[in-house]
Amino acid sequence: MRHAPCLLALLLAGGAVSAQQAPAPASLERAPATAAEWNPRTGDPWVDAALADINAYGRRYPDAFADELVRYHGAPRDVVAALLAAPAWTPGDVYFACALAQSIGRSCRYVADARQADPGAGWGALAQRLGVKPGSPEFHRLKDGFGEAYGRWGRPLPPPHAGKAKGKGKGKPHGR
């Protein structure tokens, strides 16, 4: 925690998540102004809709949101704070990075760095590169985590038809 001010200073000065990385391209220097501009491209319309909803929650309740990632996803608070302060990251991006990290047994920082290395790729492409294939048990655990987080927040899950999800394997989280 004692390095948090340094990390935040590096973030604000350079616009990057870590000191070893180049600044984000100009097209990624700001978070989208509207939900319509932001597209996480997870490959699952329900997850995309849930992440858009998490953006709203994380912006409205930033402390509770950060607490969720620290307590239940094992992310260091200074990493969460730095990502949330980065213009190219939304709360939905930070949530997915930390949830994906937990599902593969890596750190949130590891996944965030992988995302920074290829910011143009969607979350679905990154998840696959990291070994989480659509429909796999890891993917379903990742998706189930949304329901657990929403339960802790006392917030209803997005409806199964959110994001125009249709067919088996889409819609609400697996096992719900």
N, C-alpha and C positions, 0 to 999 in steps of 0.2 A: 504494500500500500504506500510505502514511503516514496516510491517512484512514480506515483500517479501524477503529481504536478509536472514532472519532467515529460512523461508520456503525453499529457494533455498539451504541454507547450510545443512539443514536436508536432503533434497533430495540427494544432492551430497554425503553426508556422509553415508547415509543408503540405498540409492537406492529405497526408498519407497516414495509414494506420501504423506503420512501423518505420523507424528511422532508416532501415535498409532498403526501403522501396522508393521508387520514383514517384513523383506526384501523379495523381490520377489524370487521365486525359481530360481535356477541357469539356468534352461532352458528358463526363461523369462527375464533374466538380460540384454539382448541386443535386439534391434529392428532387424528385419530380414534385411539381407544385400540386398536382391533382392525382387522385387515385387512377384516373383514366390514363395518365402518362406512365404510371409505374406498372411494370409487368415482370413478375419474378420468374416466369417460364419454368415452373417446376415440372411440367408435364402432366399435372393433375389439376383440373379446373377447381375442384373443391379446395385443395391446398392453396392455390393461388388466391381464392376468395378469402380463406381464413387468414392468410398473410396480410391481405389488404385490410382486413378488420383489425388484425394485430397492430398495424400501423396506427390506426385511430386510437386504440387502447394505449399503446406505448407513448404516443404523443400526449394523451390526456393524463395518464398516470405514470410518468417516467420513473418515479422511485419504486413503485410496486412492480413495474415491468423489469427494472434492473434487478430488484430483489429476486424475482422469479428465475432469471438467468443465472444469478449467483448461487442461489440455494438449490435449485432443482436441476440445473444443467452444469454445475461445477465451473462456471466461467469466472475468472477473476474480475472483481468489480472494476479495476482500472481498465481492463480490456473492454468490458461492456461500455463503460463511460466514453472511452476513446472512439469506439465504433459508433455509438449514438451521436457523438459530436461531429463525426466525419460527414461532410456534406453529401457524399455519394451513398451513404448507408441510411436505410429507413429502419424503424423498429422491426418490421417484418423480415428484413434482411438479417438483422442481428439475431433475431429469434431463430430463423432457419439455420444460420451458421452454427449457433450453439447447440441446437437440437440435432443437426446432422453430425456435428462433432461427437456428441454423446453417443449417437447410434453406431458410430464406427470406432469408438474408443480412443478418440484423439482430442486435442484441446480445441477450444473455440478459436484461439489464435491461429492454430494450424489451418483450420477451414477458412478463416478470414483471409489469411495470407494466400491460400489457394485461389480464393475469389478475387483478390486484388491482382493476382498474376494474370487473370483472364476475366476482366470485369464485363466483357461483352457477352460471355456465355451465360446462359440461363442457369438457375439453380438445379434444374433437372440434369443438365449436362455435367455439371460439377459433381452432383451426387453419384451419377453413374461412373465418372472417373474415379471416385473415391470408393466404389464398390457397392453402392446402394442402387440396385436395379429396380425399375417399376414392378410392383407386385411382389417383390421379395419380402421375406420375413422382416428384414431390416427396415424396408420401406413402410411396412405396416406398423412396426413399433414407432417409427418416426411420426407417422400419421396419428397413431393412438395418443401420442404425447400432446397433441393439440387439445384433445378432450380433457386430459388431466389438467393442463394449464387453465383452460377455460373454467373447469370446475373450481380450481383454487381462486380464480378471479371472480367467481359468481356471475359469470357472463355466459349467455347462451351461445352454443356453437352456431356458425353459419348454417343455414338450411342445406339439406342434401342437394337441392337443385342449384345452389349458388355456383356461379361460374359455368352454368349450363352443363353440368356433369350429367352424363347419361350412361346407363349400362352397368354391368357387374364390375365391381372394383373401384367405382367412382362414387362420389357422394360423400356420405358421412364416414368417419374413421372406421377402420376394420374392427369388427367385434363389438360394435355399438348398436 
